[in-house]
Amino acid sequence: MRTILHSIGWNDDRILDLGGISTARGTEAMALMVPSLLGTLGLVPFALTVAH
């Protein structure tokens, strides 16, 4: 996946590996926001960011 992200211009400092299958539940929960975002924003590009 890192290679694909690099090919579209992402830098290493913007790529965060969230782990394997043991952490998938949290990642999938974030995906539940996508329909709401699409309903609110329409079909426009958007990104989710993790701030620390």
FITI-614676 format. One line per 5 residues: number of its first residue (from 1); their letters; for each residue x, y, z of N, C-alpha, C, O, CB. Coordinates in Angstrom, 3 decimals, decimal comma. Glycine has a CB too. Layout:
<atoms>
NUM = A = X Y Z X Y Z X Y Z X Y Z X Y Z; ...
</atoms>
This chain:
<atoms>
1 = MRTIL = 0,820 -1,192 0,000 0,000 0,000 0,000 0,864 1,257 0,000 0,524 2,248 -0,647 -0,933 -0,002 1,201; 1,963 1,218 0,713 2,848 2,383 0,784 3,313 2,797 -0,619 3,409 3,988 -0,914 4,070 2,078 1,686; 3,597 1,821 -1,476 4,043 2,111 -2,839 2,950 2,845 -3,617 3,229 3,795 -4,348 4,437 0,810 -3,568; 1,722 2,401 -3,454 0,602 3,059 -4,138 0,464 4,498 -3,654 0,300 5,416 -4,458 -0,719 2,283 -3,902; 0,530 4,692 -2,337 0,405 6,046 -1,793 1,545 6,941 -2,268 1,326 8,112 -2,576 0,377 6,005 -0,263
6 = HSIGW = 2,759 6,396 -2,329 3,887 7,178 -2,851 3,642 7,575 -4,304 3,967 8,691 -4,708 5,202 6,376 -2,735; 3,070 6,663 -5,090 2,860 6,936 -6,518 1,866 8,078 -6,753 1,878 8,693 -7,819 2,367 5,675 -7,220; 1,006 8,368 -5,771 0,062 9,482 -5,934 0,472 10,709 -5,112 -0,314 11,637 -4,921 -1,346 9,039 -5,530; 1,721 10,691 -4,632 2,276 11,894 -4,032 2,311 11,974 -2,516 2,692 13,009 -1,970 1,538 13,013 -4,514; 1,922 10,906 -1,817 1,954 10,948 -0,359 3,384 10,770 0,144 4,140 9,969 -0,404 1,035 9,863 0,235
11 = NDDRI = 3,755 11,511 1,180 5,058 11,379 1,824 4,956 10,432 3,014 3,878 10,234 3,576 5,590 12,759 2,273; 6,101 9,847 3,391 6,115 8,904 4,514 5,570 9,500 5,805 4,962 8,784 6,600 7,516 8,414 4,748; 5,775 10,794 6,029 5,298 11,394 7,272 3,778 11,530 7,319 3,223 11,894 8,355 5,931 12,750 7,458; 3,098 11,239 6,204 1,631 11,285 6,147 0,996 9,899 6,104 -0,227 9,777 6,030 1,188 12,076 4,937; 1,823 8,855 6,150 1,319 7,483 6,066 1,449 6,833 7,436 2,534 6,803 8,016 2,089 6,660 4,983
16 = LDLGG = 0,342 6,313 7,949 0,324 5,668 9,258 -0,263 4,272 9,110 -1,421 4,118 8,721 -0,489 6,507 10,288; 0,531 3,259 9,420 0,056 1,875 9,367 -0,706 1,596 10,655 -0,127 1,642 11,741 1,245 0,860 9,177; -1,992 1,309 10,544 -2,837 1,087 11,718 -2,819 -0,356 12,201 -3,571 -0,713 13,108 -4,251 1,491 11,412; -1,979 -1,184 11,611 -1,844 -2,553 12,084 -2,600 -3,557 11,235 -3,170 -3,222 10,197 -2,313 -2,645 13,493; -2,591 -4,776 11,693 -3,210 -5,869 10,966 -4,666 -6,076 11,334 -5,361 -5,145 11,740 -2,453 -7,128 11,207
21 = ISTAR = -5,108 -7,297 11,186 -6,515 -7,639 11,396 -6,970 -7,361 12,831 -8,153 -7,116 13,066 -6,749 -9,105 11,059; -6,057 -7,395 13,775 -6,444 -7,181 15,176 -6,929 -5,755 15,436 -7,627 -5,516 16,421 -5,270 -7,493 16,094; -6,578 -4,823 14,585 -7,017 -3,435 14,761 -8,081 -3,024 13,748 -8,468 -1,856 13,697 -5,829 -2,500 14,652; -8,556 -3,972 12,944 -9,487 -3,652 11,860 -10,810 -3,092 12,371 -11,441 -2,290 11,682 -9,749 -4,886 11,026; -11,233 -3,488 13,536 -12,533 -3,023 14,038 -12,585 -1,502 14,162 -13,587 -0,883 13,802 -12,831 -3,659 15,395
26 = GTEAM = -11,521 -0,905 14,664 -11,479 0,550 14,783 -11,468 1,240 13,431 -12,140 2,253 13,239 -10,266 0,971 15,575; -10,707 0,694 12,497 -10,638 1,260 11,154 -11,992 1,169 10,458 -12,424 2,117 9,802 -9,566 0,544 10,324; -12,651 0,041 10,599 -13,968 -0,134 9,985 -14,988 0,837 10,581 -15,873 1,313 9,869 -14,451 -1,580 10,163; -14,876 1,133 11,864 -15,797 2,079 12,488 -15,634 3,469 11,877 -16,616 4,192 11,709 -15,566 2,133 14,008; -14,405 3,843 11,547 -14,194 5,137 10,894 -14,867 5,169 9,532 -15,362 6,211 9,104 -12,696 5,431 10,748
31 = ALMVP = -14,885 4,034 8,854 -15,500 3,967 7,524 -17,007 4,211 7,584 -17,616 4,573 6,577 -15,222 2,608 6,882; -17,601 4,017 8,739 -19,033 4,262 8,888 -19,382 5,744 8,734 -20,542 6,090 8,509 -19,506 3,759 10,244; -18,385 6,613 8,855 -18,622 8,043 8,683 -18,764 8,438 7,221 -19,332 9,489 6,922 -17,502 8,828 9,311; -18,266 7,628 6,317 -18,237 8,005 4,905 -19,626 8,299 4,337 -19,786 9,327 3,679 -17,586 6,908 4,099; -20,645 7,450 4,557 -21,966 7,796 4,006 -22,497 9,142 4,509 -23,108 9,890 3,747 -22,962 6,707 4,351
36 = SLLGT = -22,267 9,447 5,778 -22,709 10,740 6,317 -21,958 11,897 5,675 -22,546 12,930 5,358 -22,519 10,779 7,834; -20,655 11,717 5,484 -19,870 12,764 4,821 -20,331 12,977 3,391 -20,456 14,117 2,945 -18,385 12,412 4,839; -20,585 11,897 2,669 -21,066 12,021 1,293 -22,428 12,699 1,256 -22,693 13,509 0,367 -21,145 10,643 0,624; -23,292 12,376 2,212 -24,602 13,004 2,268 -24,519 14,492 2,549 -25,329 15,270 2,046 -25,444 12,339 3,314; -23,550 14,884 3,342 -23,392 16,288 3,706 -22,613 17,076 2,652 -23,006 18,178 2,269 -22,694 16,397 5,046
41 = LGLVP = -21,510 16,497 2,193 -20,620 17,210 1,271 -20,945 16,995 -0,195 -20,588 17,817 -1,040 -19,213 16,796 1,516; -21,620 15,895 -0,503 -21,828 15,526 -1,897 -20,627 14,746 -2,403 -19,764 14,340 -1,624 -22,072 16,775 -2,769; -20,577 14,542 -3,700 -19,489 13,764 -4,296 -18,291 14,663 -4,582 -18,009 15,002 -5,731 -19,961 13,070 -5,593; -17,599 15,039 -3,522 -16,391 15,859 -3,633 -15,250 15,115 -2,942 -15,491 14,301 -2,051 -16,605 17,287 -3,000; -14,025 15,386 -3,343 -12,893 14,742 -2,667 -12,824 15,173 -1,198 -13,045 16,340 -0,876 -11,564 15,085 -3,387
46 = FALTV = -12,520 14,230 -0,322 -12,316 14,557 1,083 -11,299 13,572 1,657 -11,015 12,537 1,053 -13,666 14,511 1,881; -10,768 13,896 2,798 -9,803 13,035 3,480 -10,094 13,061 4,963 -10,562 14,066 5,499 -8,343 13,481 3,197; -9,813 11,952 5,624 -9,898 11,880 7,076 -8,485 11,974 7,629 -7,563 11,356 7,097 -10,607 10,564 7,547; -8,317 12,737 8,681 -7,002 12,946 9,270 -7,005 12,520 10,719 -7,986 12,722 11,435 -6,575 14,407 9,146; -5,904 11,930 11,150 -5,715 11,585 12,546 -4,727 12,609 13,120 -3,601 12,728 12,636 -5,193 10,095 12,718
51 = AH = -5,141 13,325 14,124 -4,280 14,327 14,750 -3,781 13,784 16,081 -4,526 13,140 16,820 -5,036 15,677 14,951; -2,537 14,043 16,374 -1,964 13,592 17,656 -1,173 14,689 18,301 -0,619 14,496 19,383 -1,078 12,366 17,463
</atoms>
